[in-house]
Amino acid sequence: MKYDVIIIGAGLVGLATAVRLQQLQPSSRILILEKESRVAAHQSGHNSGVIHSGIYYKPGSLKAKNCLAGYRSIIRFAEEYGIDYDLCGKIIVATNEAELPLLENIYRRGLQNGLSGLEKLAREEFREWEPHCEGLAAVRVPQTGIIDFPALARKLAELFQAAGGRLEFGQEVMGISENIDGVFVQTRSDEWTGEQLISCGGLYSDALTSMTSDKNDLMIIPFRGEYYKLRDEKKHLVKNLIYPVPSPDFPFLGVHFTRMIGGEIEAGPNAVLALRKEGYDFFDIDRKELLQTIAWPGFRKIVRKYGRTGLGEIHRSLSKKAFTKALRRLVPELTEEDLIRGGAGVRAQACDRQGKLLDDFDILRQGRLIHVRNAPSPAATSCLAIGEYISRLALPTPSVRAQVPALAPAE
């Protein structure tokens, strides 16, 4: 069979795109190819489970516009299909004087991005929300919540297949080619043909893009984030979500506390270079992938820029004492004995040749091909909004394509 659309990747973005395409064109024949044996096997199933509000992102950026749109969509979806979620809110805490102006900037950015109900809180006020948290001041973000993202992915897959879509597991893509007759995908065991292809490959998005272009200017640098969990008798130390003011010198949010949808309290993540793209353990190494990372011109520039901070992240990865010290900035009562080792996730972070870590979504269209080249957090929160955009971009009618907004769906 020749499919109208072949989608590579059964993560949240790939699944959301497939479901929206079916809704817009019910007669379309759509195939999803997934190399693992289940949906949401990597980033979509290894994240912190947080519904992000969009408070951190540059106003007008794709992240900012689609986080808020995606936030609204995901809540509606969860309500309709019974996905567990809780809009519990979070606090962002300044722990020293130097962080106070940074906290003010975050507050203003949230207002610019359309968030309502933001609150500036003094110490005695934020301790009403989090009695065991310490700091000078905080901003409370009521739109932030928690959700069961793997359950969301399973529901999307269920809807996709119920509407006639085909989902094939164990299909690792080895090659992609295109000619006037269509797009051809070679996996380890099969060949597939389609009119269009959409790659949502996450950690391997660069490899998939490079299969159809020798001028790909982005490399995925994998960063592992490791978590601890609070012991049951210490869960009372955190009620919901507590975040630090992120460092302007490092492109990640810093270790924080998150109440998960099942009631556990996670602490983390750090951000350590993963030695393979799906390396969830410190000593999990793929020599070929590691050499590709090291050889990338932009990586060496990242090392020069963030090397000192990166060494601190590695130290926290190897030292529970150091990890605990970072967490105690927010919750001083915490001790090493209160923490037990949790899971880990790997974040796909695109980097260009100049060493710039892309801070926004990046979606590239080339003829019959659409490549999602960079979709880091908040892609899980934004998955339905991103799926809306990609599905309209893929529609065959030129007049419809011309009306596609800049990666922000209409209300």
N, C-alpha and C positions, 0 to 999 in steps of 0.2 A: 504494500500500500504506500502511496505517496501522501504524506501528511501536509496539511496546510501550514502548520507551525510545529517545529521541533524545539523543545525547551530543554536545555542541559542544566540539571540541578534541581533537586526536590527540597530545597530550603524554603524559607518563608517567602522570599522574593519570587522565586521560580513558581511556587505553588499559587501565590496570590495573582501573579500574571496570568497563569493558565486559567484560573477560575474566572477572572475578569474578561479574558478573551472569549470564553464560552458564553458569558452573559451578553457580550456585545455582538457576537456572531455564533448563535447556537448551532449552526450547521457545520462549523469548522471542525476539521479532524486535527486533534492536538495530541502530541506525544511528549511525555516527559521522560528523559533518560537520567537515571541516578546511579552512580557507581557503587553506593553502599546498599545495604539490605533493608534500609528503612528511611523514612523522611526525617529531615531535621537532624542529621547525624553529626553535624559539626557546629558551625557558629550558631545556627538557629536553635540548637538544643543544648549548647554549652554556655549560654550567656547568663546574665544575672537575673533575668526574669523581670526587669524593670520596664514599665511604661514610661518613657521619657516625655518631658513637657516641652523641650526645645529652648530652655532658658539660657543655655550656654552658647548657642550658635549665632554666628554673624548674621545680623538682620539682612534679609533679602537673599541669603544663601539658599541652596537647594535643601540643605538639612533643616534650616529654620522653617521654610515654607511647608515642607513635607512632613516634618515631625508633628506639627500641630494638626495638619490635615489627617495624617495617619493616626494620630492619637484619637481624634474624633471617630474615625472609621473603625478602629479596632475596638473601641468601647461599644459601638453599635453592633458589631459582629459578635462580640462576647455576649452581649445581652440576648441577641437573637438565637444563638446556638448553645447557650449554657456553658461557656468557657469560664472557668474560675478566674476572677480578678478582684482587685480591691484598690480603689483610689484613696490610699491612705495618706498621701502627701509625704514630703520630705523636708528636712532642714539642711541648709548649707551653712556651715559654721566657720567663722573666723576665730582662730585661736591665738592670734597675736596682733599687735598694732599694724604691722606691715600689710596684713591681709584685709584690713578694713576698707581701704579704697578699692581693692579688687572685688570685694563683696558688693560694694556699691555699684561697680560696673556691671556685675552679673545681674543685680536687681534692675538696673536701667535697661539692660539688654532684654531681659524677660518682658518688660513693658513694651519695648519696641517690637518684639516678636508676637505681641497680641495676647500675652497671658494676663489673666485677671485674678484678683484675689491674693496677689503676692503680699506678704507681710514682712516688714522689718521688725526683728525681735531683739530686745535687749536680753542679757543673760537670764534674768529672773523670768522673762517671758518664754524663752525657748525651753527652759527647764521645766515648764509646765507640760510641754510636749514630750521632752526627753529628759527625765529627772536625773539621769546618770551622766549626761553629756556635759562637757566643760568647754568654755570659750568666752569670747568677749561679746559677740553679737552673731545674729543669724538671719537668714532669709528663709521663710517658709514658702514652699511651692505646693499648693493644694492639688495641682493637676497631675503630679507624679503618682504612679501606682505600681502594682505588681500583678503579674498574670502568668498563666501556665502556657508558655510559648510552644512547647512540644505538643500540648493538646490542641492548640490553635492550628499547628501544622497538620496534625492528623485529621482535623475537621476539614481543612481545605482540601486535603488529598481525597477524603471521603466524598466531598461535594463534586470534585473534579471527575472522579471515576463514576459516580452516580449519573453524571450528565453525559457520559459516553467517552470521556477522556481515557487515554491509555498511559499507564505509569509502569515503566520497566526498570527493575532494580538490577544491580550487578552489571551495569553498562558503563564501564570506564571508557571515556572517549580517547581514542588514539590519533584521530585525524579528522579534519574538516576541509571540504573542498566545495567550490561553487562554480557553476557555469550557467549558460542560458537556460538549461533545463531544470535547474534547481540547486538545492544544497544537499551535500552528501556527507553523512557522518559515519565514520568507521569506529566501532568499539572493539573490545577484545574478542567478542564472539559474533557480532552481527554488523550488517550495514543497513543504514536507514536513509530515506530520501524525503525531503520536504521542500515546500515552496519558500519558507523562511526559517531562520534559526535565531533563537534567543539564548545566549549563554548567561547563566547566573551561577557561575562556578565558584564564587567565594574565594577560598584560599588558592584556587587554581585558575582564577579569572585571567591572569596574565598569560598563562600557558595556553589557554583556549583562544585568547585573542591572537597570540603569536602564530597559531595554526593557520590563520587566514591573512596575516599581515607580517611582513618582515620589518616593519617600521614601528612596532609597538614601543612606546616611549615610557611605559610604566612597568615596574616590578613589584610584586607583592612581597612585602617583608612581614613575616609572621611573628607576632608578639604573643607570648603565652601569659595569661593572667591566672594566678593561683589563689585559691581561697582557703581560709580556715572556717570552721563552724564553731559557734559557742555551745558549750556543754548545756544540757537541758536545764541544770540548776542555775545557769547564768543567763538564760534567755531574757530574764526580766531587765537586764541592763540596757536593752534596746527595744523600743516599742515598735518602730517602723523603719524609716530610712534616715541615716545620718551621713552626710557628705562633708568633706573638707572643702575649703576654697582651693581650686586647682592651681598648681604652679604655672605661671606664665612661661616658664623655661622648659616645660615638658608637655607634650601633646596628649596627655592622658589625665584622668580625673583624680588619681590618687586613691589610696586604700580607704574604703568606707564600709558602712554597715548596712545590710539589706535584710529585711524580713521577707522570707520567701513565701510563696502562696501556700505551702504545706506547713508553715509555722516555724521552720528552722531559721536561724539567724546566721547569715554568711558575713564574713569579714574579708575584705580584699576588693579587687585584685591588685596585684603588682603588675608590672609590665616588663617582661624579660624576653629577649630575643629567643625564639624557638629554633632549635637546631634542625627541625624539619617542619614542613607546613602543617602537618597534623600531629605534632609532637606535644603530647599532653603531659609528658614527664620530662624532668630536667635533663636526663641522660638519653632521651629518645632522639637519635641522630640519623639523618639521611645525608650521606656524604655528598652526593650529587647536588641535592637541593641546597645544602649549606655552602658549597663552592659557588653555586650560581648566585646566592645572596651576597657572598663576600666579593665576588667579581663585579657586581653591579656598581657603576661609578657613584651613584647616589648614596649607596650604603656607606662607603668610606667617608663621605661628607657628613652623614648622620653620626657616625662614630666620633668624628671630630667635634661636632656640635653638642651631642648629648652624652658623650662618653662617661663623664664624671657621674651624671645622674644615672646612667645605665648601670654603672658599677654598684651604685647604691641599691638599685632594684635587684641585681644579682645577689648582693649581700642579704637582702631581705628574703630572697628565695631560698637561700641556704641556711639562714639563721632564724629560727623561730623567735629568739629573743629580739632581734632587730625588727621583725615583722610586728611583734607585740608592742614594741616601743612606738612604732608609727601609729598604731591603733589607739594607744593610750593618750595621744594628743587629744582625741575626741572623747574617750571614755577612760578616765584615769584609774578607775577601780579594776580594770581588766588585768589579769595576770596570765603568764604563759600556760599555767595549768588549766585556765578556762577555755583554751583553744584546742580543737582537734583538727587534724588535717582534712580538708574538704577536697573538692574537685578542681578542675582547671579547664580553661577554654583557650582557644587560639584566635586572635583577632587578625584578619587580613587587612593590612595597611598598605595602600599603594604609595610608591615612592618614585619620583621622577629622576632623571639622570643628574639633576642639579642638587639632589639631596633633599628636596622638598617633600614632606609627608602630606599627601593630599588630604585636606580637611573637609572635603565636600564629596557628594555623590558624583560619579562620573559614568555616563552611559554613552557609548559610541555606536552610531549607526553607519554601516558600510554596505550599501546595496541591499542584498537580501538578509544581511546579518545585523543583529543588535547584540552588542557585548556590554554587560554590566561589569565595568572594570574596577569600580571602587564603591563599595556599599558597606562601610563600617557603621558602628553605632551612630545614630539610632535607626538603622535599617530595619530591625525587627519591629520597633514601634511603627515605622513608616511603611511597612511592607505593602499594605493595601493601597496606600497612596502611590507608591512606586509602581505597583502592579497596574494601577489605573493608567499611569503615564505610559508605561511600556506597551500595554495592550493597545492603546490608541495610536501610538507610534507605529505599531505593527499592522494596523488596519490597511488593507490594500487600496482604499479610495484616497487619491491625492487630496481631494477637498477636505477630507476628514483629517488627514495628517497635517494639513496647513493650519488647522485649528488647535493643534496640540499645544497646551500651555507649557511654560518653562518648568517642567517637572513639578507642577502643583495643580492638582485636579480642582475642578470647579466645586463649589459647595453643594 
